[in-house]
Amino acid sequence: MSDTAIPLNPVRQKARTERPSAREIDSTLSARLASFKTPGLRSEYQNQGSFLYIEDFLPRDFTERLVAAVNDVTPAVNRNYLPGHKAGGSVSRHTLDKMAPFIADLYRSEALIKFLETVTGDTLQVSPADDPHAYALYFYTRPGDHIGWHYDTSYYDGRRYTLLLGVIDNSSCRLDYELHTRTPEIPDQPGSVQYPPGAFVLFDGDKLRHRVSPLGENEMRVSLTFEYLTNPNMKPFKRFISNMKDSIAYFGFGQVFRRKGGKNGPA
Ligand SMILES: [Fe+2]
């Protein structure tokens, strides 16, 4: 389904044709992250109950490449509508692997993962090959597109971290959130951010209650999500629940169950 095609300027055309190697992505990101005051960011993350926002995070060239990727995958957007909870479009990691490999390389960047490990204090792993959420683009393109209050619940045995990266935001949408909701001794602390292209939002999925407010008329917003885990094992019943949820709410049955019966099929 094609909602919108993003016109490409010459910079974006160049970005499309000259894809950097995984090593180049890593070295560019490594140089960028070296300028960050990581201990302070770690404290901020802890004080906010496993939540951190950095407005100017990605190198500008990377953001341009992400915008170009959005243009490439727009024909493959899967629209979803859950009455009262969610409306929008998604592109799963399986489609990104084929149509936007820069995103797959960025997801696996050792420099990025090392930075996230320093901030969270956890040893992180990438998500299994059959998890469509590992990296995905979320499209808000029609008036009213939104997602209601929820947690990014981990169906895995360990913690599930969500990293959101801003890609396109010509919208009035806000990421509203509540910190400390799972910590009875600390009062809930509401917050809200409109994260622009290149911005970074990191949180522990089981700890941050959050939503995205509805898209207005003639607005558009695209966000990239990365998921990292502390333990990629998932028990069979939770696998079933997770797959059903992903099929209905996000990517469609074809993307979620695409490998069923194959040698990489879900456990
Ligand atoms: Fe979420």
Residues whose N, C-alpha, C, O or C-beta is under 5 A from the ligand:
A	BS01	LIG	D152
